[in-house]
Amino acid sequence: MSQPQKTALTRYGGWHPSNRAIYESFIQDLVERSAPLSRARAAHTDPVAKFQAAINADPEMVDLWSQIFVQASPENKVTDFDQLLYWMDIIVVAPPRFYIAKDDEGNVIGEPIGVPLYLVFDLLSNTGAAYDLFRRQAFNTALKDLLDAWGAYLSDPNADSNKTLTDEDEGWFSSVAIASLEDKGRGEFNATYVCPDPDAVNRGFTTWDHFFTREVQPDARPVIGPKILPVANTLIYSACESTVYRIVNNVKAHDQFWLKGQPYSVYDMLYRDEVTAQSFVGGTVYQAFLSPQDYHRWRSPIYGTITRADVVPGTYYAVLPDAGAEVGDPDLKPGDPHGAMIRSQAWLTHSSTRAIIYIQADNPVIGLVAFIGVGMAEVSTCTVSVQVGQKVSPGDELGMFHFGGSSHALIFGPQAKVNFADTVIVDQHIKVNSIIAQVSAA
């Protein structure tokens, strides 16, 4: 295999392969593997059969699916709902893996695809009919049942979900895959993460989820900064290993969405808790997203006390449909229909399944801080690790994502003037526990 290429994508990194040949290889693989299943009218896997039954029981959902395939971009290769089901059959009985292809010059290349269902739903979701369907509670209930079944397989030590944790070409520990996992300065894998058996090819990870939720070595992501109060408790640390997406000041309690605008609406972000939302009106939102290659546990950004922690239901693949990438997009050509979910991240803080953790800062100037872990795509599980009344310091674990990529937001009240570090730049990758800001009185 040729030497790994530098990752080209920044804003879509880890979600869409940086080389389109990898994407085409992934789709073509599904086309070829599903064809004999479709011709034989093979029985679906149990999770997919239950999903199909839930959709077919609702005529409106059946009709919306039909409209989705009419409205989808011509680049979409999923011809109809039946074919989609066979693609899902293939995906939900296997762990994510590496994909091999040849680029335009004939060089052998490879990239990991950590969120395969997302790539299948990507172009379908960027339609008006999908916007209507994918926000329906009945649809998301059916989809969650399917994702939970896949998640159970990915976390079952008696299953074979660690079979892609190999050093073969399509394994996550091949030379090219390791380069992807170590890209963006994440660090040498064995020195950065806790490996149950560092000398084993699979590093001792017993399941795909065990690998995905891997912990970092204590000295790999230290909490750097003054340990002496009061200076220390004016600092804000990165809660996740992530790429900066957006920073907005003077956020409103309520706002309206339109196709090209995604203002933050604190009331909706906080699951329509009117009283708590008022604490943040006029404040600041910091949002950053995690790629599948990133560390997926959340760390406390401040010194404080947990006052509340909830996991709230929401959508998994709903996005704001758009006309494709805009002029100036750093990765995609104008009009490219791929990646609407990545472009919809601000809206997803209101709509997706998410964990909301409130931390009352020791420093009254910082006040109440809300951490939101946004489950995007096949992230069907957000696990909270803290309890109400628990004292936390920067770097203490708050919880984690399972089974995919994700986004997160920190919300500060209007009393806090959040002065972000010069290193906090949109599309810039930030390590967990890094100092991202210092707070002073507004």
HELIX and SHEET records of a PDB file:
HELIX    1   1 ARG A   20  ARG A   39  1                                  20    
HELIX    2   2 ASP A   46  ASN A   56  1                                  11    
HELIX    3   3 PRO A   59  GLN A   71  1                                  13    
HELIX    4   4 PHE A   81  ILE A   91  1                                  11    
HELIX    5   5 PRO A  116  SER A  125  1                                  10    
HELIX    6   6 GLY A  128  LEU A  133  1                                   6    
HELIX    7   7 GLN A  137  LEU A  154  1                                  18    
HELIX    8   8 SER A  175  GLU A  182  1                                   8    
HELIX    9   9 PHE A  189  THR A  192  1                                   4    
HELIX   10  10 TRP A  208  PHE A  212  1                                   5    
HELIX   11  11 ALA A  232  THR A  234  5                                   3    
HELIX   12  12 VAL A  266  MET A  269  1                                   4    
HELIX   13  13 GLU A  274  ALA A  277  1                                   4    
HELIX   14  14 ALA A  340  ARG A  343  1                                   4    
HELIX   15  15 GLN A  345  SER A  351  1                                   7    
SHEET    1   A 2 ARG A  97  LYS A 102  0                                        
SHEET    2   A 2 VAL A 108  ILE A 113 -1                                        
SHEET    1   B 3 LEU A 235  TYR A 237  0                                        
SHEET    2   B 3 ILE A 435  ALA A 441 -1                                        
SHEET    3   B 3 ALA A 416  PHE A 420 -1                                        
SHEET    1   C 8 LYS A 391  VAL A 392  0                                        
SHEET    2   C 8 GLY A 304  VAL A 312 -1                                        
SHEET    3   C 8 ARG A 354  ALA A 361 -1                                        
SHEET    4   C 8 LEU A 368  GLY A 375 -1                                        
SHEET    5   C 8 SER A 406  PHE A 412 -1                                        
SHEET    6   C 8 THR A 284  LEU A 290 -1                                        
SHEET    7   C 8 SER A 242  ASN A 249 -1                                        
SHEET    8   C 8 HIS A 429  ILE A 430 -1                                        
SHEET    1   D 3 ARG A 297  ARG A 299  0                                        
SHEET    2   D 3 GLU A 397  HIS A 402 -1                                        
SHEET    3   D 3 THR A 381  VAL A 384 -1                                        
END                                                                             
